[in-house]
Amino acid sequence: MEVTPTGQPFGSENSRAIALFHLAFPVADLAQTKAFYIDGLGCTAGREGPNSLILNCYGNQIVAHVSPGACQPQKGIYPRHFGLVFAALADWQALIDRAEAKQLTFEQPPRRRFPGEQLEHYTAFLADPFHNLLEFKHYVHPEAIFGAVDDQRVGDR
């Protein structure tokens, strides 16, 4: 069983993450940001200023900063996107179901990559109203998240 540095089992009531992920990203409008991230994805709002909004995105801190002109679309999903890797397929599927029910924009629809291989995973890309791309994944073999170094495939390029 994996444990935290304090000896608590991962996922136990007393365990705490070693660190939370933080990401700041550009948006053009806070009302649209709330509609997509809170109403759409199910994030919760934290502090809000006139030009920024802190969001709890599944236990990670993401911060939307109003940055007019910074929200230009890119061609394809590379190089810039962010997202989450879900430990359980059911959690990934629940987010996909929510995104579909809320009619969020899929940049790439849900799919299964590398079926039957060490890198097998489920993935989908969403686009927020400001052209930020979000990827949500679940790996069938958790060791492939950081491991599987003998396989040099990363992305679709």
HELIX and SHEET records of a PDB file:
HELIX    1   1 LEU A   30  LYS A   34  1                                   5    
HELIX    2   2 ALA A   35  GLY A   40  3                                   6    
HELIX    3   3 LEU A   89  ALA A  101  1                                  13    
HELIX    4   4 PRO A  142  ALA A  144  5                                   3    
SHEET    1   A 4 HIS A  22  VAL A  27  0                                        
SHEET    2   A 4 ASN A  60  VAL A  66  1                                        
SHEET    3   A 4 SER A  52  CYS A  57 -1                                        
SHEET    4   A 4 THR A  44  GLY A  49 -1                                        
SHEET    1   B 4 PHE A  82  PHE A  86  0                                        
SHEET    2   B 4 LEU A 133  TYR A 139  1                                        
SHEET    3   B 4 HIS A 121  ALA A 127 -1                                        
SHEET    4   B 4 THR A 105  ARG A 113 -1                                        
END                                                                             
